[in-house]
Amino acid sequence: MLDLSAQQRNLPTVLLIDDDLVSREVTATLLTMNGYSVHTAEDGATAVEMLSGGELRPGVILMDAQMPGLSGAELIAELRARSRACLYTISASKPAGEISAAADGFLLKPFDAEALRKLLEGHAAQSGPSFLDPSEPAISAEVLGQFRRLMPEPAVRQIYEAVVSDLAKRVEMLETAIAKGDTAELRRLGHSIKGGCGMAGALQAAHIGALLEALPAETGSIGAKGNHLDNRAALVRDLRSAARSLERILEAGLPA
């Protein structure tokens, strides 16, 4: 069993994509027995169709890295375009570099219940370091206050809705740049994110943009956490997390 405690009330909905029936059923059963709401798809095209309707909004997507038809980095791009879920690949062999870069983490089959638990808690070693400062707010109270003095509340909200929408597009562009190994494009996008999000007071996203802009010509270390082989994917994951934080703030109503 995953040994998840009862106090974990807000467990994410999981979308599981796997063409292997046995793997799909075993994983889905483990998740369901431990309180997760699970939706399954036997191929990439079905998963994309499920997300396209807008009714399914998973917090986590688990997808087999090698499946017939729509699969791999192409499937990840389609899923990212339709969902802000954390996306992890599962496979019996290590996935190609472009797939690893586009995903938020990887779990090797066969995996045990403890490995699955760690992955879902976001502590799997494969997920890489985080460059987000937990003490840094998603939105600057000072900038938000300035906006409210200058414009009505609907206009303020519209600004942050535009930031969230723009970040979704930027993340997709960053993933394409990673797949191509285009560090110059990563830096360019980081510069734009830093500037735009800085103007809007989106502090976490602006911080990640600055780190992307500062990437060395040969990718590798960033600051003190540079023992990771390649932190580009970790930065993109953090940017996606920052965007989700902004989205949750909008859904809950901007702070007073």
Secondary structure, 3 states (H helix, E strand, C coil): CCCCCCCCCCCCCEEEECCCHHHHHHHHHHHHHCCCCEEEECCHHHHHHHHHCCCCCCCEEEEECCCCCCCHHHHHHHHHHHCCCEEEEEECCCCCHHHHHHCCEEEECCCCHHHHHHHHCCCCHHHCCCCCCCCCCCCCHHHHHHHHHHCCHHHHHHHHHHHHHHHHHHHHHHHHHHHHCCHHHHHHHHHHHHHHHHHHCCHHHHHHHHHHHCCCCCCCCCHHHCCCCCCHHHHHHHHHHHHHHHHHHHHHCCCC
